[in-house]
Amino acid sequence: MGSEKETYTFRCTVCGWEYESDSPELPEDFVCEVCGVGPDMFELVEE
Ligand SMILES: [Zn+2]
């Protein structure tokens, strides 16, 4: 009850790589594992 962990999916708008996080924000030093862009280039995927 109420202990379900929420996950957030972020998608790189440059290459389409997806990353799952339990935080609604990516860390400042986060980089795409595929193309190397920073968190500014990611969008939160609403499902
Ligand atoms: Zn990328």
mmCIF file of the protein (N, C-alpha, C, O) and its ligand, coordinates in Angstrom:
data_MODEL
# 
_entry.id   MODEL 
# 
loop_
_entity.id 
_entity.type 
_entity.pdbx_number_of_molecules 
1 polymer     1 
2 non-polymer 1 
# 
_entity_poly.entity_id                      1 
_entity_poly.type                           'polypeptide(L)' 
_entity_poly.nstd_linkage                   no 
_entity_poly.nstd_monomer                   no 
_entity_poly.pdbx_seq_one_letter_code       MGSEKETYTFRCTVCGWEYESDSPELPEDFVCEVCGVGPDMFELVEE 
_entity_poly.pdbx_seq_one_letter_code_can   MGSEKETYTFRCTVCGWEYESDSPELPEDFVCEVCGVGPDMFELVEE 
_entity_poly.pdbx_strand_id                 A 
# 
loop_
_entity_poly_seq.entity_id 
_entity_poly_seq.num 
_entity_poly_seq.mon_id 
_entity_poly_seq.hetero 
1 1  MET n 
1 2  GLY n 
1 3  SER n 
1 4  GLU n 
1 5  LYS n 
1 6  GLU n 
1 7  THR n 
1 8  TYR n 
1 9  THR n 
1 10 PHE n 
1 11 ARG n 
1 12 CYS n 
1 13 THR n 
1 14 VAL n 
1 15 CYS n 
1 16 GLY n 
1 17 TRP n 
1 18 GLU n 
1 19 TYR n 
1 20 GLU n 
1 21 SER n 
1 22 ASP n 
1 23 SER n 
1 24 PRO n 
1 25 GLU n 
1 26 LEU n 
1 27 PRO n 
1 28 GLU n 
1 29 ASP n 
1 30 PHE n 
1 31 VAL n 
1 32 CYS n 
1 33 GLU n 
1 34 VAL n 
1 35 CYS n 
1 36 GLY n 
1 37 VAL n 
1 38 GLY n 
1 39 PRO n 
1 40 ASP n 
1 41 MET n 
1 42 PHE n 
1 43 GLU n 
1 44 LEU n 
1 45 VAL n 
1 46 GLU n 
1 47 GLU n 
# 
loop_
_struct_asym.id 
_struct_asym.entity_id 
A 1 
B 2 
# 
loop_
_chem_comp.id 
_chem_comp.type 
_chem_comp.mon_nstd_flag 
ARG 'L-peptide linking' y 
ASP 'L-peptide linking' y 
CYS 'L-peptide linking' y 
GLU 'L-peptide linking' y 
GLY 'peptide linking'   y 
LEU 'L-peptide linking' y 
LYS 'L-peptide linking' y 
MET 'L-peptide linking' y 
PHE 'L-peptide linking' y 
PRO 'L-peptide linking' y 
SER 'L-peptide linking' y 
THR 'L-peptide linking' y 
TRP 'L-peptide linking' y 
TYR 'L-peptide linking' y 
VAL 'L-peptide linking' y 
ZN  non-polymer         . 
# 
_pdbx_entity_nonpoly.entity_id   2 
_pdbx_entity_nonpoly.name        ? 
_pdbx_entity_nonpoly.comp_id     ZN 
# 
_pdbx_nonpoly_scheme.asym_id         B 
_pdbx_nonpoly_scheme.entity_id       2 
_pdbx_nonpoly_scheme.mon_id          ZN 
_pdbx_nonpoly_scheme.ndb_seq_num     1 
_pdbx_nonpoly_scheme.pdb_seq_num     101 
_pdbx_nonpoly_scheme.auth_seq_num    101 
_pdbx_nonpoly_scheme.pdb_mon_id      ZN 
_pdbx_nonpoly_scheme.auth_mon_id     ZN 
_pdbx_nonpoly_scheme.pdb_strand_id   A 
_pdbx_nonpoly_scheme.pdb_ins_code    . 
# 
loop_
_atom_site.group_PDB 
_atom_site.id 
_atom_site.type_symbol 
_atom_site.label_atom_id 
_atom_site.label_alt_id 
_atom_site.label_comp_id 
_atom_site.label_asym_id 
_atom_site.label_entity_id 
_atom_site.label_seq_id 
_atom_site.pdbx_PDB_ins_code 
_atom_site.Cartn_x 
_atom_site.Cartn_y 
_atom_site.Cartn_z 
_atom_site.occupancy 
_atom_site.B_iso_or_equiv 
_atom_site.pdbx_formal_charge 
_atom_site.auth_seq_id 
_atom_site.auth_comp_id 
_atom_site.auth_asym_id 
_atom_site.auth_atom_id 
_atom_site.pdbx_PDB_model_num 
ATOM   1   N  N  . MET A 1 1  ? 0.830  -1.205 0.000   1.00 0.00 ? 1   MET A N  1 
ATOM   2   C  CA . MET A 1 1  ? 0.000  0.000  0.000   1.00 0.00 ? 1   MET A CA 1 
ATOM   3   C  C  . MET A 1 1  ? 0.864  1.254  0.000   1.00 0.00 ? 1   MET A C  1 
ATOM   4   O  O  . MET A 1 1  ? 1.507  1.581  0.998   1.00 0.00 ? 1   MET A O  1 
ATOM   5   N  N  . GLY A 1 2  ? 0.870  1.930  -1.099  1.00 0.00 ? 2   GLY A N  1 
ATOM   6   C  CA . GLY A 1 2  ? 1.633  3.174  -1.167  1.00 0.00 ? 2   GLY A CA 1 
ATOM   7   C  C  . GLY A 1 2  ? 3.130  3.000  -1.228  1.00 0.00 ? 2   GLY A C  1 
ATOM   8   O  O  . GLY A 1 2  ? 3.869  3.984  -1.180  1.00 0.00 ? 2   GLY A O  1 
ATOM   9   N  N  . SER A 1 3  ? 3.591  1.773  -1.331  1.00 0.00 ? 3   SER A N  1 
ATOM   10  C  CA . SER A 1 3  ? 5.035  1.569  -1.353  1.00 0.00 ? 3   SER A CA 1 
ATOM   11  C  C  . SER A 1 3  ? 5.549  1.305  -2.761  1.00 0.00 ? 3   SER A C  1 
ATOM   12  O  O  . SER A 1 3  ? 6.732  1.029  -2.956  1.00 0.00 ? 3   SER A O  1 
ATOM   13  N  N  . GLU A 1 4  ? 4.667  1.391  -3.724  1.00 0.00 ? 4   GLU A N  1 
ATOM   14  C  CA . GLU A 1 4  ? 5.086  1.146  -5.100  1.00 0.00 ? 4   GLU A CA 1 
ATOM   15  C  C  . GLU A 1 4  ? 6.034  2.250  -5.557  1.00 0.00 ? 4   GLU A C  1 
ATOM   16  O  O  . GLU A 1 4  ? 5.756  3.438  -5.396  1.00 0.00 ? 4   GLU A O  1 
ATOM   17  N  N  . LYS A 1 5  ? 7.144  1.836  -6.120  1.00 0.00 ? 5   LYS A N  1 
ATOM   18  C  CA . LYS A 1 5  ? 8.135  2.822  -6.530  1.00 0.00 ? 5   LYS A CA 1 
ATOM   19  C  C  . LYS A 1 5  ? 7.822  3.340  -7.928  1.00 0.00 ? 5   LYS A C  1 
ATOM   20  O  O  . LYS A 1 5  ? 7.618  2.564  -8.861  1.00 0.00 ? 5   LYS A O  1 
ATOM   21  N  N  . GLU A 1 6  ? 7.788  4.632  -8.052  1.00 0.00 ? 6   GLU A N  1 
ATOM   22  C  CA . GLU A 1 6  ? 7.508  5.238  -9.339  1.00 0.00 ? 6   GLU A CA 1 
ATOM   23  C  C  . GLU A 1 6  ? 8.777  5.301  -10.179 1.00 0.00 ? 6   GLU A C  1 
ATOM   24  O  O  . GLU A 1 6  ? 9.849  5.647  -9.683  1.00 0.00 ? 6   GLU A O  1 
ATOM   25  N  N  . THR A 1 7  ? 8.642  4.967  -11.434 1.00 0.00 ? 7   THR A N  1 
ATOM   26  C  CA . THR A 1 7  ? 9.802  5.088  -12.309 1.00 0.00 ? 7   THR A CA 1 
ATOM   27  C  C  . THR A 1 7  ? 9.496  6.065  -13.433 1.00 0.00 ? 7   THR A C  1 
ATOM   28  O  O  . THR A 1 7  ? 8.350  6.221  -13.856 1.00 0.00 ? 7   THR A O  1 
ATOM   29  N  N  . TYR A 1 8  ? 10.525 6.700  -13.892 1.00 0.00 ? 8   TYR A N  1 
ATOM   30  C  CA . TYR A 1 8  ? 10.409 7.693  -14.958 1.00 0.00 ? 8   TYR A CA 1 
ATOM   31  C  C  . TYR A 1 8  ? 11.280 7.249  -16.124 1.00 0.00 ? 8   TYR A C  1 
ATOM   32  O  O  . TYR A 1 8  ? 12.409 6.793  -15.945 1.00 0.00 ? 8   TYR A O  1 
ATOM   33  N  N  . THR A 1 9  ? 10.731 7.393  -17.312 1.00 0.00 ? 9   THR A N  1 
ATOM   34  C  CA . THR A 1 9  ? 11.507 7.034  -18.492 1.00 0.00 ? 9   THR A CA 1 
ATOM   35  C  C  . THR A 1 9  ? 11.906 8.310  -19.224 1.00 0.00 ? 9   THR A C  1 
ATOM   36  O  O  . THR A 1 9  ? 11.069 9.164  -19.519 1.00 0.00 ? 9   THR A O  1 
ATOM   37  N  N  . PHE A 1 10 ? 13.179 8.421  -19.505 1.00 0.00 ? 10  PHE A N  1 
ATOM   38  C  CA . PHE A 1 10 ? 13.696 9.576  -20.249 1.00 0.00 ? 10  PHE A CA 1 
ATOM   39  C  C  . PHE A 1 10 ? 14.162 9.099  -21.611 1.00 0.00 ? 10  PHE A C  1 
ATOM   40  O  O  . PHE A 1 10 ? 14.750 8.024  -21.730 1.00 0.00 ? 10  PHE A O  1 
ATOM   41  N  N  . ARG A 1 11 ? 13.903 9.894  -22.639 1.00 0.00 ? 11  ARG A N  1 
ATOM   42  C  CA . ARG A 1 11 ? 14.343 9.544  -23.987 1.00 0.00 ? 11  ARG A CA 1 
ATOM   43  C  C  . ARG A 1 11 ? 15.256 10.623 -24.536 1.00 0.00 ? 11  ARG A C  1 
ATOM   44  O  O  . ARG A 1 11 ? 14.969 11.817 -24.448 1.00 0.00 ? 11  ARG A O  1 
ATOM   45  N  N  . CYS A 1 12 ? 16.355 10.173 -25.101 1.00 0.00 ? 12  CYS A N  1 
ATOM   46  C  CA . CYS A 1 12 ? 17.279 11.097 -25.754 1.00 0.00 ? 12  CYS A CA 1 
ATOM   47  C  C  . CYS A 1 12 ? 16.619 11.578 -27.047 1.00 0.00 ? 12  CYS A C  1 
ATOM   48  O  O  . CYS A 1 12 ? 16.234 10.776 -27.898 1.00 0.00 ? 12  CYS A O  1 
ATOM   49  N  N  . THR A 1 13 ? 16.495 12.906 -27.178 1.00 0.00 ? 13  THR A N  1 
ATOM   50  C  CA . THR A 1 13 ? 15.835 13.444 -28.365 1.00 0.00 ? 13  THR A CA 1 
ATOM   51  C  C  . THR A 1 13 ? 16.753 13.415 -29.584 1.00 0.00 ? 13  THR A C  1 
ATOM   52  O  O  . THR A 1 13 ? 16.318 13.686 -30.703 1.00 0.00 ? 13  THR A O  1 
ATOM   53  N  N  . VAL A 1 14 ? 18.025 13.083 -29.361 1.00 0.00 ? 14  VAL A N  1 
ATOM   54  C  CA . VAL A 1 14 ? 18.970 13.031 -30.469 1.00 0.00 ? 14  VAL A CA 1 
ATOM   55  C  C  . VAL A 1 14 ? 18.999 11.640 -31.101 1.00 0.00 ? 14  VAL A C  1 
ATOM   56  O  O  . VAL A 1 14 ? 18.902 11.504 -32.321 1.00 0.00 ? 14  VAL A O  1 
ATOM   57  N  N  . CYS A 1 15 ? 19.133 10.607 -30.264 1.00 0.00 ? 15  CYS A N  1 
ATOM   58  C  CA . CYS A 1 15 ? 19.301 9.259  -30.813 1.00 0.00 ? 15  CYS A CA 1 
ATOM   59  C  C  . CYS A 1 15 ? 18.186 8.297  -30.429 1.00 0.00 ? 15  CYS A C  1 
ATOM   60  O  O  . CYS A 1 15 ? 18.118 7.190  -30.964 1.00 0.00 ? 15  CYS A O  1 
ATOM   61  N  N  . GLY A 1 16 ? 17.306 8.699  -29.507 1.00 0.00 ? 16  GLY A N  1 
ATOM   62  C  CA . GLY A 1 16 ? 16.182 7.841  -29.155 1.00 0.00 ? 16  GLY A CA 1 
ATOM   63  C  C  . GLY A 1 16 ? 16.466 6.833  -28.047 1.00 0.00 ? 16  GLY A C  1 
ATOM   64  O  O  . GLY A 1 16 ? 15.596 6.031  -27.708 1.00 0.00 ? 16  GLY A O  1 
ATOM   65  N  N  . TRP A 1 17 ? 17.651 6.859  -27.488 1.00 0.00 ? 17  TRP A N  1 
ATOM   66  C  CA . TRP A 1 17 ? 17.987 5.960  -26.389 1.00 0.00 ? 17  TRP A CA 1 
ATOM   67  C  C  . TRP A 1 17 ? 17.123 6.277  -25.170 1.00 0.00 ? 17  TRP A C  1 
ATOM   68  O  O  . TRP A 1 17 ? 16.882 7.441  -24.854 1.00 0.00 ? 17  TRP A O  1 
ATOM   69  N  N  . GLU A 1 18 ? 16.661 5.224  -24.490 1.00 0.00 ? 18  GLU A N  1 
ATOM   70  C  CA . GLU A 1 18 ? 15.802 5.429  -23.333 1.00 0.00 ? 18  GLU A CA 1 
ATOM   71  C  C  . GLU A 1 18 ? 16.482 4.984  -22.055 1.00 0.00 ? 18  GLU A C  1 
ATOM   72  O  O  . GLU A 1 18 ? 17.221 4.000  -22.022 1.00 0.00 ? 18  GLU A O  1 
ATOM   73  N  N  . TYR A 1 19 ? 16.208 5.748  -20.993 1.00 0.00 ? 19  TYR A N  1 
ATOM   74  C  CA . TYR A 1 19 ? 16.821 5.500  -19.699 1.00 0.00 ? 19  TYR A CA 1 
ATOM   75  C  C  . TYR A 1 19 ? 15.744 5.559  -18.626 1.00 0.00 ? 19  TYR A C  1 
ATOM   76  O  O  . TYR A 1 19 ? 14.931 6.483  -18.593 1.00 0.00 ? 19  TYR A O  1 
ATOM   77  N  N  . GLU A 1 20 ? 15.751 4.567  -17.755 1.00 0.00 ? 20  GLU A N  1 
ATOM   78  C  CA . GLU A 1 20 ? 14.771 4.549  -16.672 1.00 0.00 ? 20  GLU A CA 1 
ATOM   79  C  C  . GLU A 1 20 ? 15.408 4.995  -15.371 1.00 0.00 ? 20  GLU A C  1 
ATOM   80  O  O  . GLU A 1 20 ? 16.497 4.554  -15.004 1.00 0.00 ? 20  GLU A O  1 
ATOM   81  N  N  . SER A 1 21 ? 14.700 5.883  -14.680 1.00 0.00 ? 21  SER A N  1 
ATOM   82  C  CA . SER A 1 21 ? 15.204 6.407  -13.420 1.00 0.00 ? 21  SER A CA 1 
ATOM   83  C  C  . SER A 1 21 ? 14.088 6.415  -12.386 1.00 0.00 ? 21  SER A C  1 
ATOM   84  O  O  . SER A 1 21 ? 12.911 6.466  -12.743 1.00 0.00 ? 21  SER A O  1 
ATOM   85  N  N  . ASP A 1 22 ? 14.448 6.367  -11.106 1.00 0.00 ? 22  ASP A N  1 
ATOM   86  C  CA . ASP A 1 22 ? 13.411 6.501  -10.075 1.00 0.00 ? 22  ASP A CA 1 
ATOM   87  C  C  . ASP A 1 22 ? 13.280 7.955  -9.624  1.00 0.00 ? 22  ASP A C  1 
ATOM   88  O  O  . ASP A 1 22 ? 12.551 8.260  -8.680  1.00 0.00 ? 22  ASP A O  1 
ATOM   89  N  N  . SER A 1 23 ? 13.996 8.845  -10.313 1.00 0.00 ? 23  SER A N  1 
ATOM   90  C  CA . SER A 1 23 ? 13.911 10.267 -10.004 1.00 0.00 ? 23  SER A CA 1 
ATOM   91  C  C  . SER A 1 23 ? 13.324 11.006 -11.209 1.00 0.00 ? 23  SER A C  1 
ATOM   92  O  O  . SER A 1 23 ? 13.630 10.653 -12.347 1.00 0.00 ? 23  SER A O  1 
ATOM   93  N  N  . PRO A 1 24 ? 12.485 12.026 -10.983 1.00 0.00 ? 24  PRO A N  1 
ATOM   94  C  CA . PRO A 1 24 ? 11.901 12.781 -12.096 1.00 0.00 ? 24  PRO A CA 1 
ATOM   95  C  C  . PRO A 1 24 ? 12.874 13.734 -12.758 1.00 0.00 ? 24  PRO A C  1 
ATOM   96  O  O  . PRO A 1 24 ? 12.530 14.390 -13.741 1.00 0.00 ? 24  PRO A O  1 
ATOM   97  N  N  . GLU A 1 25 ? 14.081 13.818 -12.232 1.00 0.00 ? 25  GLU A N  1 
ATOM   98  C  CA . GLU A 1 25 ? 15.089 14.684 -12.856 1.00 0.00 ? 25  GLU A CA 1 
ATOM   99  C  C  . GLU A 1 25 ? 16.393 13.927 -13.042 1.00 0.00 ? 25  GLU A C  1 
ATOM   100 O  O  . GLU A 1 25 ? 16.783 13.108 -12.209 1.00 0.00 ? 25  GLU A O  1 
ATOM   101 N  N  . LEU A 1 26 ? 17.049 14.213 -14.135 1.00 0.00 ? 26  LEU A N  1 
ATOM   102 C  CA . LEU A 1 26 ? 18.345 13.589 -14.387 1.00 0.00 ? 26  LEU A CA 1 
ATOM   103 C  C  . LEU A 1 26 ? 19.448 14.411 -13.722 1.00 0.00 ? 26  LEU A C  1 
ATOM   104 O  O  . LEU A 1 26 ? 19.347 15.636 -13.647 1.00 0.00 ? 26  LEU A O  1 
ATOM   105 N  N  . PRO A 1 27 ? 20.485 13.757 -13.245 1.00 0.00 ? 27  PRO A N  1 
ATOM   106 C  CA . PRO A 1 27 ? 21.608 14.500 -12.669 1.00 0.00 ? 27  PRO A CA 1 
ATOM   107 C  C  . PRO A 1 27 ? 22.293 15.381 -13.710 1.00 0.00 ? 27  PRO A C  1 
ATOM   108 O  O  . PRO A 1 27 ? 22.278 15.073 -14.902 1.00 0.00 ? 27  PRO A O  1 
ATOM   109 N  N  . GLU A 1 28 ? 22.893 16.481 -13.250 1.00 0.00 ? 28  GLU A N  1 
ATOM   110 C  CA . GLU A 1 28 ? 23.503 17.450 -14.173 1.00 0.00 ? 28  GLU A CA 1 
ATOM   111 C  C  . GLU A 1 28 ? 24.600 16.846 -15.036 1.00 0.00 ? 28  GLU A C  1 
ATOM   112 O  O  . GLU A 1 28 ? 24.840 17.291 -16.158 1.00 0.00 ? 28  GLU A O  1 
ATOM   113 N  N  . ASP A 1 29 ? 25.264 15.827 -14.496 1.00 0.00 ? 29  ASP A N  1 
ATOM   114 C  CA . ASP A 1 29 ? 26.389 15.248 -15.237 1.00 0.00 ? 29  ASP A CA 1 
ATOM   115 C  C  . ASP A 1 29 ? 25.979 14.006 -16.021 1.00 0.00 ? 29  ASP A C  1 
ATOM   116 O  O  . ASP A 1 29 ? 26.823 13.245 -16.494 1.00 0.00 ? 29  ASP A O  1 
ATOM   117 N  N  . PHE A 1 30 ? 24.670 13.817 -16.147 1.00 0.00 ? 30  PHE A N  1 
ATOM   118 C  CA . PHE A 1 30 ? 24.182 12.665 -16.894 1.00 0.00 ? 30  PHE A CA 1 
ATOM   119 C  C  . PHE A 1 30 ? 24.505 12.830 -18.383 1.00 0.00 ? 30  PHE A C  1 
ATOM   120 O  O  . PHE A 1 30 ? 24.359 13.913 -18.948 1.00 0.00 ? 30  PHE A O  1 
ATOM   121 N  N  . VAL A 1 31 ? 24.946 11.734 -19.001 1.00 0.00 ? 31  VAL A N  1 
ATOM   122 C  CA . VAL A 1 31 ? 25.171 11.776 -20.447 1.00 0.00 ? 31  VAL A CA 1 
ATOM   123 C  C  . VAL A 1 31 ? 24.560 10.550 -21.102 1.00 0.00 ? 31  VAL A C  1 
ATOM   124 O  O  . VAL A 1 31 ? 24.512 9.467  -20.518 1.00 0.00 ? 31  VAL A O  1 
ATOM   125 N  N  . CYS A 1 32 ? 24.097 10.745 -22.319 1.00 0.00 ? 32  CYS A N  1 
ATOM   126 C  CA . CYS A 1 32 ? 23.548 9.645  -23.100 1.00 0.00 ? 32  CYS A CA 1 
ATOM   127 C  C  . CYS A 1 32 ? 24.647 8.615  -23.369 1.00 0.00 ? 32  CYS A C  1 
ATOM   128 O  O  . CYS A 1 32 ? 25.750 8.960  -23.792 1.00 0.00 ? 32  CYS A O  1 
ATOM   129 N  N  . GLU A 1 33 ? 24.325 7.353  -23.116 1.00 0.00 ? 33  GLU A N  1 
ATOM   130 C  CA . GLU A 1 33 ? 25.337 6.305  -23.308 1.00 0.00 ? 33  GLU A CA 1 
ATOM   131 C  C  . GLU A 1 33 ? 25.626 6.049  -24.780 1.00 0.00 ? 33  GLU A C  1 
ATOM   132 O  O  . GLU A 1 33 ? 26.644 5.446  -25.117 1.00 0.00 ? 33  GLU A O  1 
ATOM   133 N  N  . VAL A 1 34 ? 24.744 6.499  -25.650 1.00 0.00 ? 34  VAL A N  1 
ATOM   134 C  CA . VAL A 1 34 ? 24.915 6.240  -27.073 1.00 0.00 ? 34  VAL A CA 1 
ATOM   135 C  C  . VAL A 1 34 ? 25.585 7.409  -27.787 1.00 0.00 ? 34  VAL A C  1 
ATOM   136 O  O  . VAL A 1 34 ? 26.580 7.220  -28.488 1.00 0.00 ? 34  VAL A O  1 
ATOM   137 N  N  . CYS A 1 35 ? 25.041 8.623  -27.613 1.00 0.00 ? 35  CYS A N  1 
ATOM   138 C  CA . CYS A 1 35 ? 25.566 9.744  -28.390 1.00 0.00 ? 35  CYS A CA 1 
ATOM   139 C  C  . CYS A 1 35 ? 26.269 10.796 -27.537 1.00 0.00 ? 35  CYS A C  1 
ATOM   140 O  O  . CYS A 1 35 ? 26.894 11.707 -28.080 1.00 0.00 ? 35  CYS A O  1 
ATOM   141 N  N  . GLY A 1 36 ? 26.179 10.687 -26.206 1.00 0.00 ? 36  GLY A N  1 
ATOM   142 C  CA . GLY A 1 36 ? 26.997 11.524 -25.336 1.00 0.00 ? 36  GLY A CA 1 
ATOM   143 C  C  . GLY A 1 36 ? 26.452 12.907 -25.010 1.00 0.00 ? 36  GLY A C  1 
ATOM   144 O  O  . GLY A 1 36 ? 27.167 13.720 -24.425 1.00 0.00 ? 36  GLY A O  1 
ATOM   145 N  N  . VAL A 1 37 ? 25.191 13.199 -25.377 1.00 0.00 ? 37  VAL A N  1 
ATOM   146 C  CA . VAL A 1 37 ? 24.645 14.518 -25.048 1.00 0.00 ? 37  VAL A CA 1 
ATOM   147 C  C  . VAL A 1 37 ? 24.239 14.567 -23.566 1.00 0.00 ? 37  VAL A C  1 
ATOM   148 O  O  . VAL A 1 37 ? 24.094 13.534 -22.913 1.00 0.00 ? 37  VAL A O  1 
ATOM   149 N  N  . GLY A 1 38 ? 24.063 15.765 -23.068 1.00 0.00 ? 38  GLY A N  1 
ATOM   150 C  CA . GLY A 1 38 ? 23.733 15.970 -21.666 1.00 0.00 ? 38  GLY A CA 1 
ATOM   151 C  C  . GLY A 1 38 ? 22.238 15.882 -21.388 1.00 0.00 ? 38  GLY A C  1 
ATOM   152 O  O  . GLY A 1 38 ? 21.445 15.650 -22.301 1.00 0.00 ? 38  GLY A O  1 
ATOM   153 N  N  . PRO A 1 39 ? 21.853 16.069 -20.121 1.00 0.00 ? 39  PRO A N  1 
ATOM   154 C  CA . PRO A 1 39 ? 20.453 15.922 -19.700 1.00 0.00 ? 39  PRO A CA 1 
ATOM   155 C  C  . PRO A 1 39 ? 19.497 16.910 -20.368 1.00 0.00 ? 39  PRO A C  1 
ATOM   156 O  O  . PRO A 1 39 ? 18.297 16.645 -20.434 1.00 0.00 ? 39  PRO A O  1 
ATOM   157 N  N  . ASP A 1 40 ? 19.999 18.043 -20.865 1.00 0.00 ? 40  ASP A N  1 
ATOM   158 C  CA . ASP A 1 40 ? 19.143 19.019 -21.547 1.00 0.00 ? 40  ASP A CA 1 
ATOM   159 C  C  . ASP A 1 40 ? 18.478 18.432 -22.782 1.00 0.00 ? 40  ASP A C  1 
ATOM   160 O  O  . ASP A 1 40 ? 17.419 18.892 -23.208 1.00 0.00 ? 40  ASP A O  1 
ATOM   161 N  N  . MET A 1 41 ? 19.107 17.417 -23.351 1.00 0.00 ? 41  MET A N  1 
ATOM   162 C  CA . MET A 1 41 ? 18.600 16.839 -24.589 1.00 0.00 ? 41  MET A CA 1 
ATOM   163 C  C  . MET A 1 41 ? 17.674 15.645 -24.355 1.00 0.00 ? 41  MET A C  1 
ATOM   164 O  O  . MET A 1 41 ? 17.283 14.957 -25.298 1.00 0.00 ? 41  MET A O  1 
ATOM   165 N  N  . PHE A 1 42 ? 17.329 15.410 -23.091 1.00 0.00 ? 42  PHE A N  1 
ATOM   166 C  CA . PHE A 1 42 ? 16.418 14.314 -22.787 1.00 0.00 ? 42  PHE A CA 1 
ATOM   167 C  C  . PHE A 1 42 ? 15.024 14.845 -22.489 1.00 0.00 ? 42  PHE A C  1 
ATOM   168 O  O  . PHE A 1 42 ? 14.860 15.927 -21.926 1.00 0.00 ? 42  PHE A O  1 
ATOM   169 N  N  . GLU A 1 43 ? 14.025 14.060 -22.878 1.00 0.00 ? 43  GLU A N  1 
ATOM   170 C  CA . GLU A 1 43 ? 12.663 14.417 -22.534 1.00 0.00 ? 43  GLU A CA 1 
ATOM   171 C  C  . GLU A 1 43 ? 12.060 13.290 -21.707 1.00 0.00 ? 43  GLU A C  1 
ATOM   172 O  O  . GLU A 1 43 ? 12.400 12.120 -21.879 1.00 0.00 ? 43  GLU A O  1 
ATOM   173 N  N  . LEU A 1 44 ? 11.159 13.669 -20.807 1.00 0.00 ? 44  LEU A N  1 
ATOM   174 C  CA . LEU A 1 44 ? 10.462 12.691 -19.994 1.00 0.00 ? 44  LEU A CA 1 
ATOM   175 C  C  . LEU A 1 44 ? 9.355  12.055 -20.822 1.00 0.00 ? 44  LEU A C  1 
ATOM   176 O  O  . LEU A 1 44 ? 8.539  12.751 -21.428 1.00 0.00 ? 44  LEU A O  1 
ATOM   177 N  N  . VAL A 1 45 ? 9.337  10.745 -20.841 1.00 0.00 ? 45  VAL A N  1 
ATOM   178 C  CA . VAL A 1 45 ? 8.320  10.034 -21.610 1.00 0.00 ? 45  VAL A CA 1 
ATOM   179 C  C  . VAL A 1 45 ? 7.101  9.797  -20.721 1.00 0.00 ? 45  VAL A C  1 
ATOM   180 O  O  . VAL A 1 45 ? 7.200  9.163  -19.671 1.00 0.00 ? 45  VAL A O  1 
ATOM   181 N  N  . GLU A 1 46 ? 5.966  10.308 -21.149 1.00 0.00 ? 46  GLU A N  1 
ATOM   182 C  CA . GLU A 1 46 ? 4.714  10.100 -20.400 1.00 0.00 ? 46  GLU A CA 1 
ATOM   183 C  C  . GLU A 1 46 ? 4.015  8.875  -20.963 1.00 0.00 ? 46  GLU A C  1 
ATOM   184 O  O  . GLU A 1 46 ? 3.740  8.799  -22.161 1.00 0.00 ? 46  GLU A O  1 
ATOM   185 N  N  . GLU A 1 47 ? 3.732  7.921  -20.091 1.00 0.00 ? 47  GLU A N  1 
ATOM   186 C  CA . GLU A 1 47 ? 3.081  6.703  -20.578 1.00 0.00 ? 47  GLU A CA 1 
ATOM   187 C  C  . GLU A 1 47 ? 1.796  6.419  -19.828 1.00 0.00 ? 47  GLU A C  1 
ATOM   188 O  O  . GLU A 1 47 ? 1.121  5.429  -20.112 1.00 0.00 ? 47  GLU A O  1 
HETATM 189 ZN ZN . ZN  B 2 .  ? 21.529 9.962  -27.363 1.00 0.00 2 101 ZN  A ZN 1 
# 
